[in-house]
Amino acid sequence: MAVLKSVDLRSLGKKYSGKVRDCYNVNDTKILIATDRISAFDRVLDFIPYKGQVLTLLSKFWFEKTADIVPNQMISVPHSNVMIAHQAEPIPLEIVVRGYISGVTNTSIWGAYEKGERVIYGIKFPEGLRKNQKLMQPVITPTTKATKGHDEKITKQEIIKRKILTPKKYAQLEQAALNLFKRGTEICARAGIILVDTKYEFGIYKGKLMLIDEIHTPDSSRFWIRETYRERFKKGEEPENFDKEFMRIWFKKKGYSGDGKPPKMPKSFIDKISKRYIAIYEKITGEKFITDKRRITKELILKYDPDN
């Protein structure tokens, strides 16, 4: 299976590349091209067939389902790897909403809780919690959005003290994140899926808060199978998942946590990840995943841009 490693459309201007997306600014819009690069532990680790298309199409689905909660970046999707978006000024935070105590990364609440911490991200957690246990209510655990190095934990108080956001704007962001998570939880539940936790990114567009990047994808969220969760939790087993945690756990077992040279994933394992991405798209949307085989060109992109 072919993978999309990168896209170079020099006629669109300067390219800006993140861990997953290649981006171009065209007039007042941003062209976001989701590649098949996969990252974890703040590192790009390999390429997963069709991953970029799943991210774009699933984000399109969720942007449409949550537009009444908060405005979002999406203008159009001319290709399954491409989203044309509003150019919002990014807020340098990742807003993580967690409904369960889980995770294997340095910023996960389970990692800190397991070490004995009980006040995490400024939030007090009770004694006796077990890994993968549902929390009494969802909590927000923000991190900085690092351009170099690793993301770091940050509290609501620190965000306001550093003047990243005003108290009023942070309260608006917090409420939007919780409402998005509630909507996501409800829609996932109808598909037999638990939305465990997720990351949101926001920006400011024309003075107002805007949801940007992506939403409720296997890259930004953890998904578990609802039907088997309770029994597996009782046994102390990891839940059946349809997200990137499957890959993170594999690397952890290999002794890798983001530093040094990562182990190489075998092709059979890469294929399993690809199938999981496609499966979660189909479960949540109820639609069959169809690959977009069209070549990504400037003409294809700008044809769908209302400003061109």
KABELDA-V376465 format. One record per residue. N is the residue number from 0. OMEGA is omega in degrees with one decimal (* if undefined). NEAR is the number of other ideal C-beta (glycine too) atoms within 12 Angstrom. Layout:
n = [N | N]
omega = [OMEGA | OMEGA]
near = [NEAR | NEAR]
This chain:
n = [0 | 1 | 2 | 3 | 4 | 5 | 6 | 7 | 8 | 9 | 10 | 11 | 12 | 13 | 14 | 15 | 16 | 17 | 18 | 19 | 20 | 21 | 22 | 23 | 24 | 25 | 26 | 27 | 28 | 29 | 30 | 31 | 32 | 33 | 34 | 35 | 36 | 37 | 38 | 39 | 40 | 41 | 42 | 43 | 44 | 45 | 46 | 47 | 48 | 49 | 50 | 51 | 52 | 53 | 54 | 55 | 56 | 57 | 58 | 59 | 60 | 61 | 62 | 63 | 64 | 65 | 66 | 67 | 68 | 69 | 70 | 71 | 72 | 73 | 74 | 75 | 76 | 77 | 78 | 79 | 80 | 81 | 82 | 83 | 84 | 85 | 86 | 87 | 88 | 89 | 90 | 91 | 92 | 93 | 94 | 95 | 96 | 97 | 98 | 99 | 100 | 101 | 102 | 103 | 104 | 105 | 106 | 107 | 108 | 109 | 110 | 111 | 112 | 113 | 114 | 115 | 116 | 117 | 118 | 119 | 120 | 121 | 122 | 123 | 124 | 125 | 126 | 127 | 128 | 129 | 130 | 131 | 132 | 133 | 134 | 135 | 136 | 137 | 138 | 139 | 140 | 141 | 142 | 143 | 144 | 145 | 146 | 147 | 148 | 149 | 150 | 151 | 152 | 153 | 154 | 155 | 156 | 157 | 158 | 159 | 160 | 161 | 162 | 163 | 164 | 165 | 166 | 167 | 168 | 169 | 170 | 171 | 172 | 173 | 174 | 175 | 176 | 177 | 178 | 179 | 180 | 181 | 182 | 183 | 184 | 185 | 186 | 187 | 188 | 189 | 190 | 191 | 192 | 193 | 194 | 195 | 196 | 197 | 198 | 199 | 200 | 201 | 202 | 203 | 204 | 205 | 206 | 207 | 208 | 209 | 210 | 211 | 212 | 213 | 214 | 215 | 216 | 217 | 218 | 219 | 220 | 221 | 222 | 223 | 224 | 225 | 226 | 227 | 228 | 229 | 230 | 231 | 232 | 233 | 234 | 235 | 236 | 237 | 238 | 239 | 240 | 241 | 242 | 243 | 244 | 245 | 246 | 247 | 248 | 249 | 250 | 251 | 252 | 253 | 254 | 255 | 256 | 257 | 258 | 259 | 260 | 261 | 262 | 263 | 264 | 265 | 266 | 267 | 268 | 269 | 270 | 271 | 272 | 273 | 274 | 275 | 276 | 277 | 278 | 279 | 280 | 281 | 282 | 283 | 284 | 285 | 286 | 287 | 288 | 289 | 290 | 291 | 292 | 293 | 294 | 295 | 296 | 297 | 298 | 299 | 300 | 301 | 302 | 303 | 304 | 305 | 306 | 307]
omega = [-180.0 | 176.0 | 176.7 | -175.8 | -177.9 | 177.6 | 178.7 | 177.3 | -172.4 | -179.5 | 176.8 | -179.5 | -176.7 | 178.8 | 174.1 | -176.0 | 171.2 | 179.4 | -174.1 | -171.3 | 167.9 | -172.0 | 175.4 | 173.5 | -179.5 | -175.2 | -177.7 | -178.9 | 176.1 | 176.6 | -178.8 | -179.7 | -178.6 | 178.3 | 177.8 | 175.5 | 176.7 | -177.7 | 172.3 | -177.6 | 179.2 | 178.8 | 169.7 | -171.5 | -179.1 | -179.4 | -176.9 | -178.6 | 175.7 | -178.1 | -178.8 | 178.8 | 177.5 | -178.9 | -177.5 | -176.9 | 178.8 | 175.7 | 176.9 | 178.2 | -175.6 | 176.8 | 178.7 | -177.5 | -174.9 | -176.1 | 179.4 | -178.7 | -179.7 | 176.5 | 179.4 | -172.3 | -166.5 | 170.8 | 178.6 | 178.5 | -177.6 | -178.7 | -175.9 | 174.4 | -168.1 | 172.1 | 172.9 | -169.9 | 172.1 | 177.8 | 176.2 | 175.4 | -174.1 | 170.0 | -172.2 | 179.8 | 167.1 | -176.7 | -177.0 | 176.6 | -175.7 | 175.5 | -178.4 | 176.1 | -172.2 | 172.4 | 180.0 | -177.9 | -179.0 | -179.3 | 179.7 | 179.4 | 178.4 | 179.3 | 178.5 | -178.2 | -178.9 | 179.4 | 177.4 | 178.3 | 178.0 | 171.2 | -173.5 | -175.5 | -179.0 | -178.6 | 179.0 | 179.0 | -178.3 | 174.2 | 169.9 | 177.9 | 177.2 | 178.4 | 178.2 | 178.7 | 177.7 | 177.2 | -179.6 | 175.5 | -179.9 | 178.4 | 177.4 | -179.4 | -175.4 | 169.3 | 172.0 | 176.5 | -173.0 | 171.7 | 173.7 | 179.5 | -174.8 | 171.0 | -178.6 | 177.0 | 176.1 | -179.2 | 175.9 | -178.5 | 179.4 | 178.7 | -179.5 | -179.8 | 179.8 | 179.4 | 172.5 | 175.6 | 172.0 | 176.9 | -179.1 | -178.8 | 178.3 | 179.0 | 178.1 | 179.1 | -179.1 | -179.6 | 177.9 | -179.4 | -179.8 | 178.3 | 175.8 | -179.4 | 178.4 | 178.3 | 179.2 | 179.2 | -178.0 | -178.5 | 177.4 | -178.9 | 178.8 | 178.6 | 179.9 | -176.0 | 171.4 | 171.1 | -171.9 | 177.0 | -177.3 | 178.2 | 173.9 | 171.4 | -177.5 | 174.6 | 176.2 | 179.9 | -178.0 | 175.3 | -176.6 | 179.4 | 179.7 | 175.0 | -177.3 | 175.8 | -179.6 | -178.4 | 174.6 | 174.5 | 176.7 | 175.5 | -172.5 | -173.6 | 169.7 | 179.1 | 174.9 | 175.3 | -174.8 | -172.8 | -175.1 | -174.8 | -172.3 | -177.9 | -179.6 | 177.6 | 178.3 | -178.5 | -177.7 | -179.6 | 176.5 | 178.2 | 171.5 | -174.7 | 178.0 | -176.0 | -175.7 | 179.8 | 175.0 | 179.8 | 179.9 | -179.7 | 178.9 | -179.9 | 178.6 | 179.5 | 177.1 | 178.4 | -177.4 | 179.1 | 175.8 | 180.0 | -179.5 | -178.0 | -178.9 | 174.1 | -178.6 | 177.7 | 176.5 | -177.6 | -179.1 | 179.5 | 176.2 | 178.7 | 178.0 | 178.5 | 179.2 | -179.6 | 178.3 | 177.5 | 179.9 | -177.7 | -178.2 | 175.1 | -177.5 | 179.6 | -176.1 | -175.3 | -175.0 | -178.4 | 176.4 | 177.4 | 178.8 | -177.7 | 177.5 | -174.8 | 179.6 | 177.0 | 179.3 | -178.5 | 176.1 | -177.8 | 179.6 | -178.0 | -173.9 | 175.9 | -176.4 | -179.9 | -177.0 | -179.8 | -178.0 | *]
near = [19 | 15 | 25 | 36 | 22 | 23 | 32 | 19 | 25 | 11 | 15 | 31 | 18 | 15 | 23 | 19 | 21 | 28 | 32 | 39 | 37 | 34 | 33 | 32 | 21 | 29 | 18 | 18 | 31 | 37 | 45 | 46 | 41 | 44 | 37 | 38 | 30 | 42 | 31 | 35 | 31 | 27 | 26 | 24 | 31 | 32 | 26 | 41 | 29 | 38 | 48 | 44 | 38 | 48 | 46 | 43 | 39 | 45 | 44 | 38 | 34 | 38 | 37 | 21 | 25 | 30 | 20 | 14 | 27 | 33 | 26 | 36 | 38 | 35 | 31 | 27 | 31 | 31 | 34 | 32 | 41 | 46 | 42 | 36 | 42 | 33 | 26 | 30 | 19 | 28 | 32 | 25 | 37 | 35 | 46 | 40 | 39 | 43 | 34 | 37 | 34 | 40 | 35 | 31 | 36 | 26 | 32 | 35 | 41 | 31 | 23 | 26 | 32 | 21 | 12 | 11 | 21 | 19 | 15 | 33 | 30 | 23 | 27 | 15 | 27 | 15 | 10 | 9 | 25 | 21 | 24 | 36 | 25 | 26 | 27 | 15 | 16 | 29 | 30 | 39 | 43 | 40 | 33 | 26 | 31 | 22 | 13 | 9 | 15 | 22 | 30 | 22 | 30 | 31 | 24 | 27 | 16 | 20 | 32 | 22 | 15 | 17 | 12 | 27 | 28 | 17 | 16 | 12 | 24 | 30 | 18 | 26 | 37 | 31 | 22 | 33 | 39 | 27 | 24 | 40 | 39 | 23 | 30 | 41 | 33 | 20 | 28 | 36 | 22 | 18 | 28 | 23 | 36 | 39 | 45 | 46 | 43 | 45 | 41 | 49 | 41 | 38 | 32 | 26 | 26 | 13 | 12 | 19 | 36 | 34 | 44 | 40 | 40 | 38 | 45 | 48 | 42 | 46 | 43 | 39 | 42 | 46 | 43 | 38 | 29 | 26 | 16 | 20 | 30 | 18 | 14 | 20 | 26 | 13 | 13 | 12 | 17 | 27 | 33 | 29 | 39 | 39 | 44 | 40 | 35 | 34 | 38 | 37 | 25 | 30 | 32 | 24 | 15 | 20 | 13 | 24 | 24 | 25 | 14 | 12 | 12 | 25 | 18 | 14 | 25 | 13 | 16 | 11 | 24 | 27 | 21 | 21 | 41 | 34 | 24 | 35 | 40 | 32 | 29 | 43 | 40 | 24 | 34 | 39 | 28 | 16 | 16 | 12 | 28 | 16 | 24 | 22 | 14 | 18 | 16 | 32 | 21 | 25 | 17 | 26 | 35 | 25 | 17 | 24 | 27 | 15 | 19 | 20]
